[in-house]
Amino acid sequence: MFTNWVFWTIFIIVWVALAFWPARVAGRKGHSFIGYFIFSLVFFPAALLVAYLVEDRTQGAAGMA
């Protein structure tokens, strides 16, 4: 019983910690940190892929020239 509780506690902590990865990548690119965090909690692989593939909004028009 105790081992099962410890396993699930560690699993949830790791799950939430991993959800910060795509959220931080997207946040650095000017996208919603909270939106990507929730997205990655639900579906981590897709959130990670999308976070790396989305356009960087922080460059603006000057970065496009």
Order of alpha helices (4+ residues) and beta strands (2+ residues): alpha-alpha-alpha
